[in-house]
Amino acid sequence: MLVEYKSYLLSKGYTENTVSRYIKEILLYYNSMEKPISEEYIQIYLHNRKSHTKISNLKRIQSVLINYYYFLFGVKLGPILNENKLKNEKITYLKHSEFNSLVQIVLNPYPVAIGEKEKLLRSILKERNLMILLLLGKYGLTRNEVVTLNMDQVNFYMRNIKIGETNISIQNEDMNRLYDYYKSIPVSIRPMMHSEQAVFVAYDNNRMTYLWDYSKEMPKRLSDEAIKKLIRKEGQYAGLHNISSRVLRNTAIINALNNGESVETVKTLFRLKSIHAVNRYRRFLRIE
């Protein structure tokens, strides 16, 4: 039947190169599906191709298969791809230069015209705040994972952080920053090593001191709202709009894929629920 279809296309004025591409796509369909062509199987085939094919190419493949179906059965199928759903898979993340700008802003105690007290606060909290942003944007922790991070999850000697069953290796420079922050907390308020006490401790900007939770008799855990506020504020200083913990985590996941990490590694490293979750990022990169 493909011989007849080739003759049909040539009679319609298609070039030899175009016809060859069409025939190749149809053969790929048959080799992959090992099923006769039908609307149902075309839909399955296109779905299977989504994870490693650009949207523009998917639309072209759809057109080729629909045209071939029309040639065979005289029935014109409507669009099979849900283009709106594909377009809505846009993922917001920071480019390397943008994330680097965010890091440099945190390291700079004078990003804008601010008062002396805020300059001092930024200097005191620099290592803590930077590590929070790095854990989100470089290592891909969720905001909740940062908020609930305990001392018994951090191994300064082995230079890793354990989230669930996943051990996340932390670069020497970053682990040194985390340790410097830890040692900067006064001993009387400092969280205990190998304990379930919070890694990131709340700070009273008015009294200029880390806080103690008297109801629990341990250092007061930095709140979720405080981390959201930190991200927004440093993002504004860096000129980055609509920044969030999700954007930072997306940045880490996309960087891992761009660096050649396998689908299974990315799934495990970032605690994603399924391969489909990884494929969403892969599809986005192919659209980009």
N, C-alpha and C positions, 0 to 999 in steps of 0.2 A: 504493500500500500504506500510505502514511503517513496517508491519510484514514481508512482502516479502523482503523489503530492508534490514532489520536486518538479515534475513537468507542469503541474497546475500553477505553481508559484512563478516559474519562468515565463509561462504564458501571460501572467499578470504584470510582467515587467520587472520583477525582482531581479537583482544582480546575482551572479553566481556565488559571490562571497556571502551575500545575505542569505541566500537559500541554503548554503552549506552550514551557516551558523544555526539556522532554524532546524535543519535535520539533526545536527549535533545535539541540540537541546532536547529534541524529541527522543533521540536514542538514550540520552542521559536519564530521561524520565523512565523509559522502559527498563533500562539496566538497574536502576535504583528500586523501582516499585515492583517489577516483575508481575505487573497487573495490567489488564486492558485499561485504556484511558477512559475516565469517567469524571464527572464533577467532584464526586467524593474523593477519588484518588488524587486528582489534581490538588485539591485542598490539603490533603495529607502531605503530598510531595512538597508543596510550597511551605507548609509549616516546618517540615524537616530541614528545608534549605535556609530558613530565616536566621539561624544562629551563625552562619558563615557566609552570608550573601548580603550585599548592599540592597537597600530598598529599591533603588533605580533598576538594578539587575533583576530583582524579584518581579517587578512590574513587567519588565521585558519578557521574562520567562513565562509569566502568566499570559501575556498577550500571544506568545507563540503557541502555547498549549490550547488556549481558547480558540485560536484560528484553526488549529489542526482538528480540534473537536468539531468545529463547524463544517470543515471539509468532509469529515467522516459521516456526520449525522444530520447535517443541515439545520442544526439548532445553535443559536447564538447565545452562549452563556454570558451572564452578567459578571461584573468584577467579583473575584473570589477572595482576594486579599482585603482585610479590614485596614484600609490605609490610615484612617483616623487613629486607630489603635497603635499602628506602627509609628506614626508621627508623634503620638503622645508619650513615647518611650524616651523622650529627651531627658538626659541626666545632667544636672548642674554640678560642676566641679571646678577646681581652681587649676589654672595652668601653672607650670613650674615657676614662672616669673612672679605670678600672683601669690603663690604660697610662700615663696622666698621673701616677698615684700612684707607679708604678714609676720614672718619670723623676725625680720629686721626691725619692724615696728615695735615688737615686744622687747627686743634687746635695747631699743633706744628709749631712755627715760624721758626724753623731751620730744615726742613726736609732733606736738602742736604747742600753741601758746597755752600752757597749763600752769596752775599755781604751784608754789613750792611744796605744799603738802602732798599733792598728787605726784609730783616728781619723786618725792621720797618714797611714797607708797609703791610706785612702779619699780623703783630700784629694789625695794625689799622683796616684792613678790615676783620679780622678773623670772627667776628659775622655775617657780611653781607654775606660773601662768604659761610660760613657754612649753613646759613639759605637758601640760594639759592639751595645748594645741597640737603638739607633736604626736601625742598618743592618738588623737583624733585624725589628723590629716596625713601623718606619715605612717602610722602603724594600724590605722583603721579601726580603733576601738569605737564602740557606740558611746553616746553621752552617758547612758546609764551604766555602762561598764566602767567609765571613768569615775562617776559619782560613787559607785559601790566598791571601788578598788580598795582592797585591804592590804595590810603589811605582809600577811602570810602568802600573798600572791606574787610578791616581789622578791627576786633573788639577786641581790646586788653582786654576789660573787660570781654566779653563773651568767649574770647579765641577761636575765629573761623575766618576763611577766607571764603568769599563767591565768588564762581566761577560760573557765570551764576545763575542757580536756586539752586545750591548745596552749602550747608554750610559744610565746612570741619573743624572738631574739631582739634585744635592744642594742643598738650601736653603742660603742664605748663612750663616745662623746655625750650621747643623750643620757645614758645611765649615770655618768658622772654628774650631769646637771641634776638629775633626780636625787642623787645622793647629797649634793651640795644643798639643795632645797631642804632635804630631810634634816641635815645637820644644822641648818640655820634656825630651826625651830628650838626655842628654849627647852632645855632638858625636862623641866617640870611639866611641859605641855606636849612634848614630843611623843608621837605614837610609838608603841613598843614594837620592836622587831618580832617577826614570826607570830604576830597577833592578828585578831580580827578587827583591829582599830584602823581607822581611815588613813589612807595614804595622803589624801589632799584635805588639809585642815582649813576650816573657816577662819577668816581674819576680820577683826573689828577695826574698821578704818578710822574711827573716831579715837579710840583708845590706843591705836597702833600696836595691837597685840593679837596673837593667835588665841582662839577661843577654846574654852573647856566646857564640855557638856556635863553639868553636875548631876543631871538625872541618870546618866549612864556611867558617870565616873571615868570618862575618857575624853580625848580630844574631840572637838565638835567637827563633824563631817561637813565639808563644803557642799552646799546645796546644789541641786539641779538648776534652780533659777539663777544662782550666782554664776554658774558655768555658761548658761545661755547669755547672761549679761556680759560676761567677759568676752565671748566670741563676737557679739554685736559691737562692743566698744572698740576692740582691737581691729575689727573689720572696718569700722568707720574711719579710724585713724589711718588705715592702709588704703582707703578709698575703694573698698570692696563692698558692694551692696548685696543684700539678700544672702549674706553668708550665714551658715548654720552648721551645727554638728553633722547633719546629714551631708551637706556639701563637702565638708572636710573628709568624712569617711568615704564618700564617692571618689574623692581625689586619691586616696590611698589605694582603693581597689583598681581604679583605672591605671594608676602608675604601675601596679603589679602586673596587670595584663600587658601594658606597653613594654614592660621589661622582660616579657617572655615567659612569665609564670604560667604553668599549666592550669587548665580549668579545675582539675581536682585540687591542686595546691591552693588556688584562690578560694575555692569553696571551703576548704579546711581552715586556712589562715584567717579568713574573715568571718568564720562561723555562719556562713550562708546556708539556708535550709535545703537547697537543691541545686543541681546543675543548671536548671532553668533560670535561677536567680543570677548565676554567672553569665549565662547566655544573653541576658538582658543588657549587660554592660558590653558584651562583645558585639551585639547588634548595634548598639549606640556608636561604638568606635568605628564600625564599618560605614555608618551613615555619615559620620564626621569626615 
